[in-house]
Amino acid sequence: MGMVIKIKGAQQVWPGGVIAHEFADGWSADGKSKVLQAMRDWTEATGGLVTFPEHSNQKFYIRITNPQQSRCALGFNGQSEIECQIKDDANVYVTALHELGHCMGLGHEQLRDDTPAEVMLNIARAQSDGSERGVAFQMEIIRSLIQMKKSDYVKVGGFDKASIMLYASDAKRISDGDVASAKQLYGTSA
């Protein structure tokens, strides 16, 4: 079983595993419902080690916005409000699982030093113009990121091709490796 990489440092773990949330304006009822389902799925998968209550009086929380592009900070950073951008589109549930994984502290699976070459090549093709030069350029970027990020990440298990944290994958759910990494971050190894 493969597992995703995780960030180093307890300072980037949400205190008590509590990630309070609020939605910005502009969300469809269906999109909001799917993001909330992703939160429930992470809570269930971690056995309650990570929870996503609605923001009320918590000092730290995420504000979920609906931008043109999705992204979220990697782990807890001490700011009282952290923006988590999740695009409200046909893939909102899967995108929410991925971005909430980042919020919890999970990094991209492809930034491991044991990422198979064919996975890196598929990602490079997807992020380039398709030309040989474009693919080669993207491969160099990926290799550089792996080297640069090595000291920021801790590997948990082997490479996980089913990870929700892997670019260019067909993952539609949280993998066993994702769960093991989250549990290691928030209190229990799988």
C-alpha positions in Angstrom: 0.0 0.0 0.0 1.4 3.4 -0.9 1.0 6.6 1.1 1.3 10.2 0.4 4.0 12.5 1.7 3.3 14.9 4.4 4.7 18.2 5.7 7.2 18.3 8.5 6.5 20.1 11.7 3.8 20.2 14.3 3.4 23.9 13.7 1.7 23.1 10.4 -0.9 20.8 12.0 -4.2 22.4 12.9 -4.6 22.6 16.7 -6.6 19.6 17.9 -7.3 18.7 14.3 -10.1 21.3 14.2 -10.4 23.1 10.8 -13.3 25.4 11.2 -14.7 26.7 7.9 -17.0 29.4 6.4 -18.1 29.8 2.8 -17.7 33.1 0.9 -20.6 34.3 -1.1 -21.2 32.9 -4.6 -21.6 29.2 -3.9 -24.3 27.1 -5.5 -26.3 24.9 -3.1 -25.0 21.8 -4.9 -21.4 22.9 -4.8 -21.6 23.8 -1.1 -23.2 20.4 -0.4 -20.4 18.6 -2.2 -17.6 20.5 -0.3 -19.4 19.7 3.0 -19.6 16.0 1.9 -15.8 16.1 1.2 -15.3 17.4 4.8 -17.5 14.6 6.2 -15.5 12.1 4.2 -12.2 13.3 5.6 -13.5 13.3 9.1 -14.8 9.8 8.8 -11.7 8.5 7.1 -9.5 9.9 9.9 -11.7 8.5 12.6 -12.5 12.0 13.8 -8.9 13.1 14.2 -9.7 15.9 11.8 -13.0 17.8 11.9 -14.5 20.7 9.9 -17.0 22.5 12.1 -18.8 25.6 10.9 -16.9 28.7 11.9 -18.4 30.4 14.9 -15.9 31.7 17.5 -12.8 29.7 16.6 -9.6 31.8 16.4 -8.4 29.9 13.3 -10.5 28.9 10.3 -10.6 28.5 6.5 -12.6 30.7 4.3 -13.8 28.7 1.2 -13.9 30.9 -1.9 -15.1 30.0 -5.4 -12.3 31.3 -7.8 -11.4 30.4 -11.3 -8.5 28.2 -10.1 -8.3 25.9 -7.0 -5.6 26.0 -4.4 -5.1 26.0 -0.6 -2.3 26.7 1.8 -0.3 23.6 2.9 -1.3 23.0 6.5 -1.9 25.4 9.4 0.2 28.6 9.2 -0.9 30.5 12.3 -3.0 33.1 10.4 -6.5 33.5 11.8 -8.2 33.2 8.4 -6.8 31.1 5.6 -8.3 31.2 2.2 -9.0 27.8 0.6 -9.9 28.2 -3.1 -12.2 25.5 -4.5 -13.7 26.0 -7.9 -17.5 25.3 -7.9 -17.7 23.2 -11.1 -18.6 19.6 -12.1 -15.5 18.3 -10.3 -16.0 20.2 -7.1 -16.2 17.1 -4.8 -12.9 15.6 -6.0 -11.3 19.1 -6.0 -12.5 19.7 -2.4 -11.0 16.3 -1.3 -7.7 17.4 -2.8 -7.6 21.0 -1.5 -8.8 20.0 1.9 -5.9 17.4 1.9 -3.5 20.4 1.4 -5.3 22.3 4.1 -4.7 19.4 6.5 -1.0 19.3 5.5 -0.7 16.7 2.7 1.6 17.5 -0.2 1.4 16.5 -3.8 2.1 12.8 -4.2 4.2 13.5 -7.4 6.8 15.5 -5.4 8.2 12.3 -3.8 11.6 11.2 -4.9 10.3 7.7 -5.6 7.6 9.0 -8.1 7.6 6.6 -11.1 9.0 8.2 -14.3 5.9 7.5 -16.3 3.8 9.4 -13.7 6.1 12.4 -14.0 5.9 12.1 -17.8 2.1 12.1 -17.8 2.0 15.2 -15.6 4.6 16.9 -17.8 2.5 16.2 -20.9 -0.6 17.5 -19.2 1.1 20.7 -18.1 2.9 21.4 -21.4 2.0 22.3 -25.0 2.7 18.7 -26.0 5.9 19.4 -27.9 9.0 17.4 -27.1 10.7 20.6 -25.8 7.6 21.6 -23.7 7.5 18.1 -22.1 11.2 18.1 -21.4 10.9 21.6 -19.8 8.0 20.4 -17.5 10.0 17.3 -16.6 12.9 19.5 -15.4 10.5 21.7 -13.4 9.1 18.5 -11.7 12.6 17.2 -11.0 13.7 20.6 -9.6 10.6 20.7 -7.3 11.3 17.2 -6.0 14.9 18.2 -5.1 13.8 21.5 -3.6 10.9 20.0 -1.6 12.8 17.0 -0.3 13.6 18.6 3.0 10.1 19.9 3.5 8.4 16.5 3.3 8.3 13.2 5.0 7.4 10.2 3.0 4.8 7.9 4.5 5.0 4.4 2.9 5.5 3.9 -0.8 4.3 5.9 -3.8 0.5 6.0 -3.9 -0.9 6.0 -7.4 -4.5 6.0 -6.0 -3.8 9.2 -3.9 -6.3 12.1 -4.2 -3.1 14.2 -3.8 -1.7 13.0 -7.2 -2.0 15.3 -10.2 -3.1 13.6 -13.5 -4.7 10.7 -11.7 -8.3 9.4 -11.9 -8.7 9.3 -8.1 -12.2 10.1 -7.0 -11.9 9.2 -3.4 -9.5 9.3 -0.4 -7.0 6.5 -0.7 -5.7 4.3 2.1 -2.4 6.0 1.8 -4.0 9.4 2.1 -5.7 8.2 5.3 -2.5 6.8 6.8 -0.7 10.1 6.1 -3.5 12.2 7.7 -3.6 9.9 10.7 0.2 10.1 11.1 -0.1 13.9 11.1 -3.0 14.1 13.5 -2.2 11.5 16.0 -2.4 7.8 15.0 -0.4 5.9 12.4 -2.5 3.5 10.4 
